């Protein structure tokens, strides 16, 4: 099957699965859905739950479920920003874990997958162009 959508979905699933396996091998219990939240918070600590959902293009309810799990595990906390709005922050436990998490993820996701660095760079440019095309189209509507 050569449908671009199918191939992209299959590649994402495969990378997500490989990342989960690599985390398990290192004793880190962190599914992809929680990893992407922690990785974003590592760069933008204190981001609201709704902003996380928008940045990650995920359903707000799914983000809430992942945050609830991360909070139970002591990896994030909710801090009041204004009135009814909370910022999600990494805990000290999570901050201590992040260097290892990033090293594992970068090892899995940062490779060339048997391709040349030039082929990897071309793939990144292609994926970015897809995103920009549709993001700009959405902004025009």
Secondary structure as a PSIPRED ss2 file (coil, helix, strand):
# PSIPRED VFORMAT (PSIPRED V4.0)

   1 X C   1.000  0.000  0.000
   2 X C   1.000  0.000  0.000
   3 X C   1.000  0.000  0.000
   4 X H   0.000  1.000  0.000
   5 X H   0.000  1.000  0.000
   6 X H   0.000  1.000  0.000
   7 X H   0.000  1.000  0.000
   8 X H   0.000  1.000  0.000
   9 X H   0.000  1.000  0.000
  10 X H   0.000  1.000  0.000
  11 X H   0.000  1.000  0.000
  12 X H   0.000  1.000  0.000
  13 X H   0.000  1.000  0.000
  14 X H   0.000  1.000  0.000
  15 X H   0.000  1.000  0.000
  16 X H   0.000  1.000  0.000
  17 X H   0.000  1.000  0.000
  18 X H   0.000  1.000  0.000
  19 X H   0.000  1.000  0.000
  20 X H   0.000  1.000  0.000
  21 X H   0.000  1.000  0.000
  22 X H   0.000  1.000  0.000
  23 X H   0.000  1.000  0.000
  24 X H   0.000  1.000  0.000
  25 X H   0.000  1.000  0.000
  26 X C   1.000  0.000  0.000
  27 X C   1.000  0.000  0.000
  28 X C   1.000  0.000  0.000
  29 X C   1.000  0.000  0.000
  30 X C   1.000  0.000  0.000
  31 X C   1.000  0.000  0.000
  32 X H   0.000  1.000  0.000
  33 X H   0.000  1.000  0.000
  34 X H   0.000  1.000  0.000
  35 X H   0.000  1.000  0.000
  36 X H   0.000  1.000  0.000
  37 X H   0.000  1.000  0.000
  38 X H   0.000  1.000  0.000
  39 X H   0.000  1.000  0.000
  40 X H   0.000  1.000  0.000
  41 X H   0.000  1.000  0.000
  42 X H   0.000  1.000  0.000
  43 X H   0.000  1.000  0.000
  44 X C   1.000  0.000  0.000
  45 X C   1.000  0.000  0.000
  46 X C   1.000  0.000  0.000
  47 X E   0.000  0.000  1.000
  48 X E   0.000  0.000  1.000
  49 X H   0.000  1.000  0.000
  50 X H   0.000  1.000  0.000
  51 X H   0.000  1.000  0.000
  52 X H   0.000  1.000  0.000
  53 X H   0.000  1.000  0.000
  54 X H   0.000  1.000  0.000
  55 X H   0.000  1.000  0.000
  56 X H   0.000  1.000  0.000
  57 X C   1.000  0.000  0.000
  58 X C   1.000  0.000  0.000
  59 X C   1.000  0.000  0.000
  60 X H   0.000  1.000  0.000
  61 X H   0.000  1.000  0.000
  62 X H   0.000  1.000  0.000
  63 X H   0.000  1.000  0.000
  64 X H   0.000  1.000  0.000
  65 X H   0.000  1.000  0.000
  66 X H   0.000  1.000  0.000
  67 X H   0.000  1.000  0.000
  68 X H   0.000  1.000  0.000
  69 X H   0.000  1.000  0.000
  70 X H   0.000  1.000  0.000
  71 X H   0.000  1.000  0.000
  72 X H   0.000  1.000  0.000
  73 X C   1.000  0.000  0.000
  74 X C   1.000  0.000  0.000
  75 X C   1.000  0.000  0.000
  76 X E   0.000  0.000  1.000
  77 X E   0.000  0.000  1.000
  78 X E   0.000  0.000  1.000
  79 X E   0.000  0.000  1.000
  80 X E   0.000  0.000  1.000
  81 X E   0.000  0.000  1.000
  82 X E   0.000  0.000  1.000
  83 X C   1.000  0.000  0.000
  84 X C   1.000  0.000  0.000
  85 X E   0.000  0.000  1.000
  86 X E   0.000  0.000  1.000
  87 X E   0.000  0.000  1.000
  88 X E   0.000  0.000  1.000
  89 X E   0.000  0.000  1.000
  90 X E   0.000  0.000  1.000
  91 X C   1.000  0.000  0.000
  92 X H   0.000  1.000  0.000
  93 X H   0.000  1.000  0.000
  94 X H   0.000  1.000  0.000
  95 X H   0.000  1.000  0.000
  96 X H   0.000  1.000  0.000
  97 X H   0.000  1.000  0.000
  98 X H   0.000  1.000  0.000
  99 X H   0.000  1.000  0.000
 100 X H   0.000  1.000  0.000
 101 X H   0.000  1.000  0.000
 102 X H   0.000  1.000  0.000
 103 X H   0.000  1.000  0.000
 104 X H   0.000  1.000  0.000
 105 X H   0.000  1.000  0.000
 106 X H   0.000  1.000  0.000
 107 X H   0.000  1.000  0.000
 108 X H   0.000  1.000  0.000
 109 X H   0.000  1.000  0.000
 110 X C   1.000  0.000  0.000
 111 X C   1.000  0.000  0.000
 112 X C   1.000  0.000  0.000
 113 X C   1.000  0.000  0.000
 114 X C   1.000  0.000  0.000
 115 X C   1.000  0.000  0.000
 116 X C   1.000  0.000  0.000
 117 X H   0.000  1.000  0.000
 118 X H   0.000  1.000  0.000
 119 X H   0.000  1.000  0.000
 120 X H   0.000  1.000  0.000
 121 X H   0.000  1.000  0.000
 122 X H   0.000  1.000  0.000
 123 X H   0.000  1.000  0.000
 124 X H   0.000  1.000  0.000
 125 X H   0.000  1.000  0.000
 126 X H   0.000  1.000  0.000
 127 X H   0.000  1.000  0.000
 128 X H   0.000  1.000  0.000
 129 X H   0.000  1.000  0.000
 130 X H   0.000  1.000  0.000
 131 X H   0.000  1.000  0.000
 132 X H   0.000  1.000  0.000
 133 X H   0.000  1.000  0.000
 134 X H   0.000  1.000  0.000
 135 X H   0.000  1.000  0.000
 136 X H   0.000  1.000  0.000
 137 X H   0.000  1.000  0.000
 138 X H   0.000  1.000  0.000
 139 X H   0.000  1.000  0.000
 140 X H   0.000  1.000  0.000
 141 X C   1.000  0.000  0.000
